[in-house]
Amino acid sequence: MRNVLTAAAAQGKAIPDREELKSALVAAGIPADTLEISTSKTPTGLDVDAIEAAAKSGGDCVIGQIRGGAVTVGVLPVLASGKCFVGDSS
């Protein structure tokens, strides 16, 4: 996950597009059915300040964030809902 997010952050766009990021993660071997990607646009069409991606692995979520060109990755437990994120994600 870190390598894909770092490559996406290095492309020069403040925030990568949600579908582009999802495609890159799947191409890197992360199964699409384990992925959740936060939205890349606000309801008014503006770019978000950060985009997050998560992949479920057993009872854990590997979660990565791109904010201001910096990448952060961590591991958190799966939520009671069985998901990694609360709210809008795909």
N, C-alpha and C positions, 0 to 999 in steps of 0.2 A: 504494500500500500504506500509506504513512504516514497519509494522510487517513482511510482506513477504520479503521486501528488507533487513531488519535487519537480518532475519534468513538466507537469501542467503549470506550475507556478513560474517556471523559467521561460514560458512562451511569451511573456510580455503583457498578457492581458491581466488586468487586476484580479478578475475572478473568471475561471474557466466556465464554459457553458455546462449545464447539468448533464445533458445527453453526451457531450464530448467526453466529460469526465467518466461517466458510466461506461462508455464504449472503451476507453483506455483501460479501465480497471478490469473489464471482462477480457480484453485482449491480453492482459497480463496474467490471466488464469484464474481470476476470482469469479466464482460462479454467480451469474446474474441473479439467481433466486436468493442469494444471501446478501445482496447489496441494498443499501438505502442511501440515497443522495438527497441532500437538502436542496431547496429551491435556489436558483441563481439570480432570480429577479424578484423585486418587491411587487405587491399588487398594483403599484402605479407604473411598473415597467423599468424602474431603476435597478442598477446592479446592487446586489447585497454586499455588505462589508466582508463577509466570510462565507465560504461554502464548506460543507462537511460531507464526508462519505463514511459509511460504516459497513462492515461485513461481519455477519454472524459466524462464529466458529464455536460450536458446542454451546456452552452456557455463557460465552463471552462475546463481546462486540469489539472488534478492532476499529477504532474511530480515528479518522484523520481530518484535519482542518487546514485550509489555506486562508490566510488573513494577511493582507499587506505584503504578499510575496513570501511570507514565512510559512513553513509547514510544521505542524505539530501532530504527533500520533500517540495514541494511548490505548489502553485496554480497560473496558468497563463491563460490568455484568449486564446480561440481557435483561430488559425490563419485564415486569409481570405480564405485559401484553404479548410478550414473545418477540418484540421488536427492539431495535436499538435506539430509535428516535421517537419522540412525541411530536405529533403534528404533521405538517406537509412534507412528505418525502416520497421518492419513487424507487 
